[in-house]
Amino acid sequence: MIIRDSLSALESPTWGHSFAGSPRAAEPIPSAVRRCAEKQLGILNMIVEPLLPLLGNDSSSDSVLAEVHPSYIVTSDEIPQLADAVEARWENPLALGKIAREYPHEFSPLLVIHAMRLPFFGGTPHAFAESFLEDRATG
């Protein structure tokens, strides 16, 4: 599921991940994902699986990500309750990845990077680095 953030949160809302699982101090990331899914989506019963344990820039790159962004898939039979979203859609991951790569301005930067790098979205692990190097060479 992808969401468009509330208009008050962003001047030009883009499609992005359905929620963030920001951990508290010393909180394991899967626990943070569960806590945030409960708070932001109202989901109580779920399966949390790592999609990409660590995603971020390394010391040798000028990547747009300045921090580590682990990514998890949450599976549940419950219907999410989206209080802060303007719009929500269920999308096939491969179709979503293709659209995000073709129209990156419509999506959050992190979702575009996931679409480029993750096989789950039809991406390839080295696509982001290749795209970044190409942009630096031409820009």
CNS distance restraints for C-alpha pairs under 8 A (distance, minus, plus):
assign (resid   1 and name CA) (resid  17 and name CA) 7.19 0.50 0.50
assign (resid   1 and name CA) (resid  18 and name CA) 5.92 0.50 0.50
assign (resid   1 and name CA) (resid  88 and name CA) 6.84 0.50 0.50
assign (resid   1 and name CA) (resid  89 and name CA) 5.50 0.50 0.50
assign (resid   1 and name CA) (resid  90 and name CA) 4.31 0.50 0.50
assign (resid   1 and name CA) (resid  91 and name CA) 5.99 0.50 0.50
assign (resid   2 and name CA) (resid  15 and name CA) 6.26 0.50 0.50
assign (resid   2 and name CA) (resid  16 and name CA) 5.51 0.50 0.50
assign (resid   2 and name CA) (resid  17 and name CA) 5.10 0.50 0.50
assign (resid   2 and name CA) (resid  18 and name CA) 4.95 0.50 0.50
assign (resid   2 and name CA) (resid  88 and name CA) 5.77 0.50 0.50
assign (resid   2 and name CA) (resid  89 and name CA) 5.52 0.50 0.50
assign (resid   2 and name CA) (resid  90 and name CA) 6.48 0.50 0.50
assign (resid   2 and name CA) (resid  91 and name CA) 7.30 0.50 0.50
assign (resid   3 and name CA) (resid  15 and name CA) 5.43 0.50 0.50
assign (resid   3 and name CA) (resid  16 and name CA) 5.53 0.50 0.50
assign (resid   3 and name CA) (resid  17 and name CA) 6.29 0.50 0.50
assign (resid   3 and name CA) (resid  18 and name CA) 5.26 0.50 0.50
assign (resid   3 and name CA) (resid  85 and name CA) 6.23 0.50 0.50
assign (resid   3 and name CA) (resid  86 and name CA) 7.45 0.50 0.50
assign (resid   3 and name CA) (resid  87 and name CA) 5.66 0.50 0.50
assign (resid   3 and name CA) (resid  88 and name CA) 4.30 0.50 0.50
assign (resid   3 and name CA) (resid  89 and name CA) 6.43 0.50 0.50
assign (resid   4 and name CA) (resid  13 and name CA) 5.99 0.50 0.50
assign (resid   4 and name CA) (resid  14 and name CA) 5.61 0.50 0.50
assign (resid   4 and name CA) (resid  15 and name CA) 4.61 0.50 0.50
assign (resid   4 and name CA) (resid  16 and name CA) 6.31 0.50 0.50
assign (resid   4 and name CA) (resid  85 and name CA) 5.75 0.50 0.50
assign (resid   4 and name CA) (resid  86 and name CA) 5.58 0.50 0.50
assign (resid   4 and name CA) (resid  87 and name CA) 5.19 0.50 0.50
assign (resid   4 and name CA) (resid  88 and name CA) 6.39 0.50 0.50
assign (resid   5 and name CA) (resid   9 and name CA) 6.58 0.50 0.50
assign (resid   5 and name CA) (resid  10 and name CA) 6.99 0.50 0.50
assign (resid   5 and name CA) (resid  13 and name CA) 5.84 0.50 0.50
assign (resid   5 and name CA) (resid  14 and name CA) 7.01 0.50 0.50
assign (resid   5 and name CA) (resid  15 and name CA) 7.31 0.50 0.50
assign (resid   5 and name CA) (resid  16 and name CA) 7.69 0.50 0.50
assign (resid   5 and name CA) (resid  84 and name CA) 6.73 0.50 0.50
assign (resid   5 and name CA) (resid  85 and name CA) 4.81 0.50 0.50
assign (resid   5 and name CA) (resid  86 and name CA) 5.83 0.50 0.50
assign (resid   5 and name CA) (resid  87 and name CA) 7.48 0.50 0.50
assign (resid   6 and name CA) (resid  10 and name CA) 6.89 0.50 0.50
assign (resid   6 and name CA) (resid  13 and name CA) 7.22 0.50 0.50
assign (resid   6 and name CA) (resid  84 and name CA) 5.50 0.50 0.50
assign (resid   6 and name CA) (resid  85 and name CA) 4.92 0.50 0.50
assign (resid   6 and name CA) (resid  86 and name CA) 5.01 0.50 0.50
assign (resid   7 and name CA) (resid  11 and name CA) 6.53 0.50 0.50
assign (resid   7 and name CA) (resid  12 and name CA) 7.42 0.50 0.50
assign (resid   7 and name CA) (resid  13 and name CA) 6.34 0.50 0.50
assign (resid   7 and name CA) (resid  86 and name CA) 7.01 0.50 0.50
assign (resid   9 and name CA) (resid  13 and name CA) 7.98 0.50 0.50
assign (resid  14 and name CA) (resid 105 and name CA) 7.73 0.50 0.50
assign (resid  14 and name CA) (resid 106 and name CA) 5.29 0.50 0.50
assign (resid  14 and name CA) (resid 107 and name CA) 4.89 0.50 0.50
assign (resid  14 and name CA) (resid 108 and name CA) 5.83 0.50 0.50
assign (resid  15 and name CA) (resid 106 and name CA) 6.23 0.50 0.50
assign (resid  15 and name CA) (resid 107 and name CA) 4.53 0.50 0.50
assign (resid  15 and name CA) (resid 108 and name CA) 6.02 0.50 0.50
assign (resid  16 and name CA) (resid 107 and name CA) 5.80 0.50 0.50
assign (resid  16 and name CA) (resid 108 and name CA) 5.11 0.50 0.50
assign (resid  16 and name CA) (resid 110 and name CA) 7.86 0.50 0.50
assign (resid  16 and name CA) (resid 111 and name CA) 5.99 0.50 0.50
assign (resid  17 and name CA) (resid 111 and name CA) 6.69 0.50 0.50
assign (resid  18 and name CA) (resid  88 and name CA) 7.98 0.50 0.50
assign (resid  19 and name CA) (resid  36 and name CA) 7.27 0.50 0.50
assign (resid  19 and name CA) (resid  37 and name CA) 6.94 0.50 0.50
assign (resid  19 and name CA) (resid  40 and name CA) 6.63 0.50 0.50
assign (resid  19 and name CA) (resid  41 and name CA) 7.63 0.50 0.50
assign (resid  20 and name CA) (resid  33 and name CA) 7.33 0.50 0.50
assign (resid  20 and name CA) (resid  36 and name CA) 6.75 0.50 0.50
assign (resid  21 and name CA) (resid  29 and name CA) 7.34 0.50 0.50
assign (resid  21 and name CA) (resid  32 and name CA) 5.25 0.50 0.50
assign (resid  21 and name CA) (resid  33 and name CA) 4.23 0.50 0.50
assign (resid  21 and name CA) (resid  34 and name CA) 7.55 0.50 0.50
assign (resid  21 and name CA) (resid  35 and name CA) 7.49 0.50 0.50
assign (resid  21 and name CA) (resid  36 and name CA) 5.23 0.50 0.50
assign (resid  21 and name CA) (resid  37 and name CA) 7.36 0.50 0.50
assign (resid  22 and name CA) (resid  29 and name CA) 7.67 0.50 0.50
assign (resid  22 and name CA) (resid  32 and name CA) 6.09 0.50 0.50
assign (resid  22 and name CA) (resid  33 and name CA) 7.22 0.50 0.50
assign (resid  22 and name CA) (resid  36 and name CA) 7.42 0.50 0.50
assign (resid  23 and name CA) (resid  27 and name CA) 5.58 0.50 0.50
assign (resid  23 and name CA) (resid  28 and name CA) 6.93 0.50 0.50
assign (resid  23 and name CA) (resid  29 and name CA) 5.83 0.50 0.50
assign (resid  23 and name CA) (resid  31 and name CA) 7.84 0.50 0.50
assign (resid  23 and name CA) (resid  32 and name CA) 4.83 0.50 0.50
assign (resid  23 and name CA) (resid  33 and name CA) 7.67 0.50 0.50
assign (resid  24 and name CA) (resid  32 and name CA) 7.25 0.50 0.50
assign (resid  27 and name CA) (resid  31 and name CA) 6.68 0.50 0.50
assign (resid  27 and name CA) (resid  32 and name CA) 6.51 0.50 0.50
assign (resid  28 and name CA) (resid  32 and name CA) 6.40 0.50 0.50
assign (resid  29 and name CA) (resid  33 and name CA) 6.17 0.50 0.50
assign (resid  30 and name CA) (resid  34 and name CA) 6.31 0.50 0.50
assign (resid  30 and name CA) (resid  48 and name CA) 6.74 0.50 0.50
assign (resid  31 and name CA) (resid  35 and name CA) 6.13 0.50 0.50
assign (resid  32 and name CA) (resid  36 and name CA) 5.99 0.50 0.50
assign (resid  33 and name CA) (resid  37 and name CA) 6.00 0.50 0.50
assign (resid  33 and name CA) (resid  48 and name CA) 7.58 0.50 0.50
assign (resid  33 and name CA) (resid  72 and name CA) 7.72 0.50 0.50
assign (resid  34 and name CA) (resid  38 and name CA) 6.20 0.50 0.50
assign (resid  34 and name CA) (resid  44 and name CA) 7.97 0.50 0.50
assign (resid  34 and name CA) (resid  46 and name CA) 7.73 0.50 0.50
assign (resid  34 and name CA) (resid  48 and name CA) 7.38 0.50 0.50
assign (resid  35 and name CA) (resid  39 and name CA) 6.24 0.50 0.50
assign (resid  36 and name CA) (resid  40 and name CA) 5.63 0.50 0.50
assign (resid  36 and name CA) (resid  41 and name CA) 7.66 0.50 0.50
assign (resid  37 and name CA) (resid  41 and name CA) 5.18 0.50 0.50
assign (resid  37 and name CA) (resid  42 and name CA) 6.46 0.50 0.50
assign (resid  37 and name CA) (resid  43 and name CA) 5.73 0.50 0.50
assign (resid  37 and name CA) (resid  44 and name CA) 7.64 0.50 0.50
assign (resid  38 and name CA) (resid  42 and name CA) 4.50 0.50 0.50
assign (resid  38 and name CA) (resid  43 and name CA) 4.68 0.50 0.50
assign (resid  38 and name CA) (resid  44 and name CA) 5.51 0.50 0.50
assign (resid  39 and name CA) (resid  43 and name CA) 7.78 0.50 0.50
assign (resid  40 and name CA) (resid  81 and name CA) 7.73 0.50 0.50
assign (resid  40 and name CA) (resid  82 and name CA) 7.00 0.50 0.50
assign (resid  40 and name CA) (resid  83 and name CA) 7.75 0.50 0.50
assign (resid  41 and name CA) (resid  80 and name CA) 4.88 0.50 0.50
assign (resid  41 and name CA) (resid  81 and name CA) 4.97 0.50 0.50
assign (resid  41 and name CA) (resid  82 and name CA) 5.66 0.50 0.50
assign (resid  41 and name CA) (resid  83 and name CA) 7.94 0.50 0.50
assign (resid  42 and name CA) (resid  80 and name CA) 5.91 0.50 0.50
assign (resid  42 and name CA) (resid  81 and name CA) 5.56 0.50 0.50
assign (resid  42 and name CA) (resid  82 and name CA) 7.96 0.50 0.50
assign (resid  43 and name CA) (resid  76 and name CA) 7.46 0.50 0.50
assign (resid  43 and name CA) (resid  78 and name CA) 6.21 0.50 0.50
assign (resid  43 and name CA) (resid  79 and name CA) 7.42 0.50 0.50
assign (resid  43 and name CA) (resid  80 and name CA) 6.14 0.50 0.50
assign (resid  43 and name CA) (resid  81 and name CA) 7.88 0.50 0.50
assign (resid  44 and name CA) (resid  78 and name CA) 7.92 0.50 0.50
assign (resid  45 and name CA) (resid  76 and name CA) 6.33 0.50 0.50
assign (resid  45 and name CA) (resid  77 and name CA) 7.85 0.50 0.50
assign (resid  45 and name CA) (resid  78 and name CA) 7.37 0.50 0.50
assign (resid  46 and name CA) (resid  74 and name CA) 6.32 0.50 0.50
assign (resid  46 and name CA) (resid  75 and name CA) 5.50 0.50 0.50
assign (resid  46 and name CA) (resid  76 and name CA) 4.63 0.50 0.50
assign (resid  46 and name CA) (resid  77 and name CA) 7.72 0.50 0.50
assign (resid  47 and name CA) (resid  74 and name CA) 5.61 0.50 0.50
assign (resid  47 and name CA) (resid  75 and name CA) 5.10 0.50 0.50
assign (resid  47 and name CA) (resid  76 and name CA) 6.51 0.50 0.50
assign (resid  48 and name CA) (resid  72 and name CA) 6.55 0.50 0.50
assign (resid  48 and name CA) (resid  73 and name CA) 5.89 0.50 0.50
assign (resid  48 and name CA) (resid  74 and name CA) 4.74 0.50 0.50
assign (resid  48 and name CA) (resid  75 and name CA) 6.67 0.50 0.50
assign (resid  49 and name CA) (resid  72 and name CA) 5.50 0.50 0.50
assign (resid  49 and name CA) (resid  73 and name CA) 5.29 0.50 0.50
assign (resid  49 and name CA) (resid  74 and name CA) 6.53 0.50 0.50
assign (resid  50 and name CA) (resid  70 and name CA) 7.90 0.50 0.50
assign (resid  50 and name CA) (resid  71 and name CA) 6.25 0.50 0.50
assign (resid  50 and name CA) (resid  72 and name CA) 4.35 0.50 0.50
assign (resid  50 and name CA) (resid  73 and name CA) 6.28 0.50 0.50
assign (resid  51 and name CA) (resid  70 and name CA) 7.88 0.50 0.50
assign (resid  51 and name CA) (resid  71 and name CA) 5.35 0.50 0.50
assign (resid  51 and name CA) (resid  72 and name CA) 4.78 0.50 0.50
assign (resid  51 and name CA) (resid  73 and name CA) 6.05 0.50 0.50
assign (resid  51 and name CA) (resid 120 and name CA) 7.98 0.50 0.50
assign (resid  52 and name CA) (resid  70 and name CA) 5.75 0.50 0.50
assign (resid  52 and name CA) (resid  71 and name CA) 4.99 0.50 0.50
assign (resid  52 and name CA) (resid  72 and name CA) 6.70 0.50 0.50
assign (resid  52 and name CA) (resid 118 and name CA) 7.93 0.50 0.50
assign (resid  53 and name CA) (resid  69 and name CA) 7.91 0.50 0.50
assign (resid  53 and name CA) (resid  70 and name CA) 4.65 0.50 0.50
assign (resid  53 and name CA) (resid  71 and name CA) 6.03 0.50 0.50
assign (resid  53 and name CA) (resid  72 and name CA) 7.59 0.50 0.50
assign (resid  54 and name CA) (resid  68 and name CA) 6.00 0.50 0.50
assign (resid  54 and name CA) (resid  69 and name CA) 5.81 0.50 0.50
assign (resid  54 and name CA) (resid  70 and name CA) 4.43 0.50 0.50
assign (resid  54 and name CA) (resid  71 and name CA) 7.24 0.50 0.50
assign (resid  55 and name CA) (resid  68 and name CA) 5.39 0.50 0.50
assign (resid  55 and name CA) (resid  69 and name CA) 4.83 0.50 0.50
assign (resid  55 and name CA) (resid  70 and name CA) 5.61 0.50 0.50
assign (resid  55 and name CA) (resid  71 and name CA) 7.63 0.50 0.50
assign (resid  56 and name CA) (resid  63 and name CA) 7.76 0.50 0.50
assign (resid  56 and name CA) (resid  65 and name CA) 5.60 0.50 0.50
assign (resid  56 and name CA) (resid  66 and name CA) 6.68 0.50 0.50
assign (resid  56 and name CA) (resid  67 and name CA) 5.57 0.50 0.50
assign (resid  56 and name CA) (resid  68 and name CA) 4.46 0.50 0.50
assign (resid  56 and name CA) (resid  69 and name CA) 5.92 0.50 0.50
assign (resid  57 and name CA) (resid  61 and name CA) 6.16 0.50 0.50
assign (resid  57 and name CA) (resid  62 and name CA) 7.25 0.50 0.50
assign (resid  57 and name CA) (resid  63 and name CA) 5.47 0.50 0.50
assign (resid  57 and name CA) (resid  64 and name CA) 7.73 0.50 0.50
assign (resid  57 and name CA) (resid  65 and name CA) 5.84 0.50 0.50
assign (resid  57 and name CA) (resid  66 and name CA) 6.22 0.50 0.50
assign (resid  57 and name CA) (resid  67 and name CA) 6.85 0.50 0.50
assign (resid  57 and name CA) (resid  68 and name CA) 7.30 0.50 0.50
assign (resid  63 and name CA) (resid 132 and name CA) 7.56 0.50 0.50
assign (resid  65 and name CA) (resid 110 and name CA) 7.93 0.50 0.50
assign (resid  82 and name CA) (resid  88 and name CA) 7.92 0.50 0.50
assign (resid  91 and name CA) (resid  95 and name CA) 7.12 0.50 0.50
assign (resid  91 and name CA) (resid  96 and name CA) 6.08 0.50 0.50
assign (resid  92 and name CA) (resid  96 and name CA) 5.99 0.50 0.50
assign (resid  93 and name CA) (resid  97 and name CA) 6.03 0.50 0.50
assign (resid  93 and name CA) (resid 120 and name CA) 6.51 0.50 0.50
assign (resid  93 and name CA) (resid 121 and name CA) 5.03 0.50 0.50
assign (resid  93 and name CA) (resid 122 and name CA) 7.77 0.50 0.50
assign (resid  94 and name CA) (resid  98 and name CA) 6.32 0.50 0.50
assign (resid  94 and name CA) (resid 120 and name CA) 6.81 0.50 0.50
assign (resid  94 and name CA) (resid 121 and name CA) 4.58 0.50 0.50
assign (resid  94 and name CA) (resid 122 and name CA) 5.25 0.50 0.50
assign (resid  95 and name CA) (resid  99 and name CA) 6.31 0.50 0.50
assign (resid  95 and name CA) (resid 121 and name CA) 7.54 0.50 0.50
assign (resid  96 and name CA) (resid 100 and name CA) 6.03 0.50 0.50
assign (resid  96 and name CA) (resid 115 and name CA) 7.68 0.50 0.50
assign (resid  96 and name CA) (resid 121 and name CA) 6.85 0.50 0.50
assign (resid  97 and name CA) (resid 101 and name CA) 6.15 0.50 0.50
assign (resid  97 and name CA) (resid 112 and name CA) 7.65 0.50 0.50
assign (resid  97 and name CA) (resid 114 and name CA) 7.89 0.50 0.50
assign (resid  97 and name CA) (resid 115 and name CA) 4.43 0.50 0.50
assign (resid  97 and name CA) (resid 116 and name CA) 7.29 0.50 0.50
assign (resid  97 and name CA) (resid 121 and name CA) 4.52 0.50 0.50
assign (resid  97 and name CA) (resid 122 and name CA) 5.99 0.50 0.50
assign (resid  97 and name CA) (resid 123 and name CA) 7.11 0.50 0.50
assign (resid  98 and name CA) (resid 102 and name CA) 6.26 0.50 0.50
assign (resid  98 and name CA) (resid 115 and name CA) 7.25 0.50 0.50
assign (resid  98 and name CA) (resid 121 and name CA) 7.47 0.50 0.50
assign (resid  98 and name CA) (resid 122 and name CA) 7.07 0.50 0.50
assign (resid  99 and name CA) (resid 103 and name CA) 5.90 0.50 0.50
assign (resid  99 and name CA) (resid 104 and name CA) 7.83 0.50 0.50
assign (resid 100 and name CA) (resid 104 and name CA) 5.05 0.50 0.50
assign (resid 100 and name CA) (resid 106 and name CA) 7.33 0.50 0.50
assign (resid 100 and name CA) (resid 107 and name CA) 6.38 0.50 0.50
assign (resid 100 and name CA) (resid 111 and name CA) 7.48 0.50 0.50
assign (resid 100 and name CA) (resid 112 and name CA) 5.59 0.50 0.50
assign (resid 100 and name CA) (resid 115 and name CA) 6.34 0.50 0.50
assign (resid 101 and name CA) (resid 112 and name CA) 6.31 0.50 0.50
assign (resid 101 and name CA) (resid 115 and name CA) 6.38 0.50 0.50
assign (resid 101 and name CA) (resid 116 and name CA) 6.57 0.50 0.50
assign (resid 103 and name CA) (resid 107 and name CA) 7.60 0.50 0.50
assign (resid 104 and name CA) (resid 108 and name CA) 7.76 0.50 0.50
assign (resid 104 and name CA) (resid 109 and name CA) 7.61 0.50 0.50
assign (resid 104 and name CA) (resid 112 and name CA) 5.99 0.50 0.50
assign (resid 107 and name CA) (resid 111 and name CA) 6.38 0.50 0.50
assign (resid 107 and name CA) (resid 112 and name CA) 6.38 0.50 0.50
assign (resid 108 and name CA) (resid 112 and name CA) 6.39 0.50 0.50
assign (resid 109 and name CA) (resid 113 and name CA) 6.24 0.50 0.50
assign (resid 110 and name CA) (resid 114 and name CA) 6.18 0.50 0.50
assign (resid 111 and name CA) (resid 115 and name CA) 6.11 0.50 0.50
assign (resid 112 and name CA) (resid 116 and name CA) 6.22 0.50 0.50
assign (resid 113 and name CA) (resid 117 and name CA) 6.05 0.50 0.50
assign (resid 113 and name CA) (resid 128 and name CA) 6.54 0.50 0.50
assign (resid 114 and name CA) (resid 118 and name CA) 5.42 0.50 0.50
assign (resid 114 and name CA) (resid 121 and name CA) 7.13 0.50 0.50
assign (resid 114 and name CA) (resid 123 and name CA) 7.52 0.50 0.50
assign (resid 115 and name CA) (resid 121 and name CA) 5.07 0.50 0.50
assign (resid 115 and name CA) (resid 122 and name CA) 6.76 0.50 0.50
assign (resid 115 and name CA) (resid 123 and name CA) 5.47 0.50 0.50
assign (resid 116 and name CA) (resid 121 and name CA) 7.56 0.50 0.50
assign (resid 116 and name CA) (resid 122 and name CA) 7.51 0.50 0.50
assign (resid 116 and name CA) (resid 123 and name CA) 4.42 0.50 0.50
assign (resid 116 and name CA) (resid 124 and name CA) 6.20 0.50 0.50
assign (resid 116 and name CA) (resid 125 and name CA) 7.48 0.50 0.50
assign (resid 116 and name CA) (resid 127 and name CA) 5.69 0.50 0.50
assign (resid 116 and name CA) (resid 128 and name CA) 5.79 0.50 0.50
assign (resid 117 and name CA) (resid 121 and name CA) 7.96 0.50 0.50
assign (resid 117 and name CA) (resid 123 and name CA) 4.72 0.50 0.50
assign (resid 117 and name CA) (resid 124 and name CA) 4.73 0.50 0.50
assign (resid 117 and name CA) (resid 125 and name CA) 4.37 0.50 0.50
assign (resid 117 and name CA) (resid 126 and name CA) 6.50 0.50 0.50
assign (resid 117 and name CA) (resid 127 and name CA) 5.81 0.50 0.50
assign (resid 117 and name CA) (resid 128 and name CA) 5.94 0.50 0.50
assign (resid 118 and name CA) (resid 122 and name CA) 6.46 0.50 0.50
assign (resid 118 and name CA) (resid 123 and name CA) 4.72 0.50 0.50
assign (resid 118 and name CA) (resid 124 and name CA) 5.77 0.50 0.50
assign (resid 118 and name CA) (resid 125 and name CA) 6.08 0.50 0.50
assign (resid 119 and name CA) (resid 123 and name CA) 4.73 0.50 0.50
assign (resid 119 and name CA) (resid 124 and name CA) 5.76 0.50 0.50
assign (resid 119 and name CA) (resid 125 and name CA) 7.48 0.50 0.50
assign (resid 123 and name CA) (resid 127 and name CA) 7.02 0.50 0.50
assign (resid 126 and name CA) (resid 130 and name CA) 6.26 0.50 0.50
assign (resid 127 and name CA) (resid 131 and name CA) 6.03 0.50 0.50
assign (resid 128 and name CA) (resid 132 and name CA) 5.99 0.50 0.50
assign (resid 129 and name CA) (resid 133 and name CA) 6.12 0.50 0.50
assign (resid 130 and name CA) (resid 134 and name CA) 6.13 0.50 0.50
assign (resid 131 and name CA) (resid 135 and name CA) 6.16 0.50 0.50
assign (resid 132 and name CA) (resid 136 and name CA) 6.27 0.50 0.50
assign (resid 133 and name CA) (resid 137 and name CA) 6.18 0.50 0.50
assign (resid 134 and name CA) (resid 138 and name CA) 6.32 0.50 0.50
assign (resid 135 and name CA) (resid 139 and name CA) 5.64 0.50 0.50
